[in-house]
Amino acid sequence: MRTSGVLMHISSLPSPYGIGTMGKEARKFVHFLMKSGQSYWQVLPICPTSYGDSPYQSFSSFAGNPYFIDLDLLCREGLLKKQECEMCQWGDQAERVDYSLIYENRYPLLHKAFERFQNRIPGDYEAFCQEEADWLEDYALFMALKDSHNGVSFSQWEPELKKREKDALERAKKDLEEEIKFWKMLQYLFYRQWKRLKKYANDKGVRIIGDVPIYVAMDSADVWANPEQFYLDKELTPIDVAGCPPDAFSEDGQLWGNPLFRWDVMKEDGYGWWTKRLEKMSKLFDVIRIDHFRGFDSYYAIPFGEATARNGEWREGPGIELFRSIEKKLGRLDIIAEDLGFLTESVRKMLADSGYPGMKLLQFAFDTREDGDYLPHNYTRNSVVYAGTHDNDTILGWMKTAPRSCASFAREYLRLNRLEGYHWGVMRGVWSSVSDTAVVTMQDLLGLGSAARMNTPSTLGGNWMWRMKPDAIDSKLVRKIRKQTELYGRLPK
């Protein structure tokens, strides 16, 4: 069945409180998707962000981002007062997230909610804590310890806490009891709001595509609680870290810095950590997009301490065995494989063996530095096509900054018309392709330029900040999107 959807992260929704949340505006966005004939809402990772505000660098792979908890819903429940929310400074730019203000003001406000929460604990709270205990206990303790150490990385904690000595952990649990409860409450509130939002979307015929990064942050509850699963030395320092080698886009490559998995150890326990992770994600999302899928076939390892990614090497990953093991335990999951970038024959075989749809990126089709088969006449049905993702410039931004020959090729191939708007012509190329699923960004639907770009890889600062204006969507836009969706046979049946 041919379908289509829109990529926009929750943080990009309008909100009077500085960042998008799971409240009224999220439901309005779902309604927009339904009215415009879309089957999918794709979001970025919804886990808590750490240094750099990137959703791909999180304190936990299992926890939800407290920034997305809707404050108006907490007011309705009596956990906050409207005046308390309005008195805080959230920034004066409707189209940008000010993460420093969010960090400074949201947590004191949520602590007020915690005081009231303690006086009337919901009946299902304890059941939630027990059901999620496998990751929640470690995460809540990790965050409480982190706060008590002024936010520094766990690698700088006292050795007995860093290495999780039993007596030290028991003392910490007693000393930080209230803070641990606070972090558990935040997860309860997040999961409750997310569950209701997802049900609302599903009831409207909209399925949610969620993003799962292949790697986790070094400073995370994942690594702290499961160090044996990662490529660390006895002092829990990374031996090698993740990244991408130099290519036509970056002469130094990309140094991500994430710790690498000990795939041999993971194999011994039947890939238990990955199984739990994808089981959790399959409950949070209707469809899982796995980032950097090729890293399961072979991955690039860079010696820890290197300033660039130049001196790394390729190593063999678990391959299709990992996904067969997970499918045996969880059944067939609805997965999209992000297979962009340099692909070898073994990566192509792993994708074919998995049966998962891969990704096609239309921006790459016209870049002479790319040698993939991203031109639409090369697509297969079992694929998901994008004009661009969160890591790309907007269509209008790309048309302005791309080499002249590339932009000229795009205009000729797609028969782009300046009067219509280049973005509509490129999106038409996405919708009209044979790919079963087509996804475009909200920025492109709105015809925005480079200022609305979500992320520029390998840069720090200025990323993940874009937000949609409150009045950006009107009935004319809804009708236009629906007409295109119907024209190319992508309306829900």
Secondary structure, DSSP 8 states (H G I E B T S, - for coil): --EEEEE--GGGS--TTSS--SSHHHHHHHHHHHHTT--EEE----S-B-GGG-TTSBS-SSS--GGGS-HHHHHHTTSS-HHHHHTS---S-TTB--HHHHHHHHHHHHHHHHHHHHHS--TTHHHHHHHTHHHHHHHHHHHHHHHHTTT--GGGS-HHHHTT-HHHHHHHHHHTHHHHHHHHHHHHHHHHHHHHHHHHHHHTT-EEEEEE-SS--SSSHHHHH-GGGB-B-TTS-BSEEEEE---SS-TT-EEEEEE-B-HHHHHHTTSHHHHHHHHHHHHH-SEEEETTGGGGTEEEEEETT-SSSTT-EEEE--THHHHHHHHHHH----EEE---S---HHHHHHHHHHT--EEEEHHHHT-TT--S--SGGG--SSEEEES--TTS--HHHHHHHS-HHHHHHHHHHHT--TTT-HHHHHHHHHHTSS-SEEEEEHHHHTT--GGG----TT--SS-S-B---TT---HHHHHHHHHHHHHTT-S--
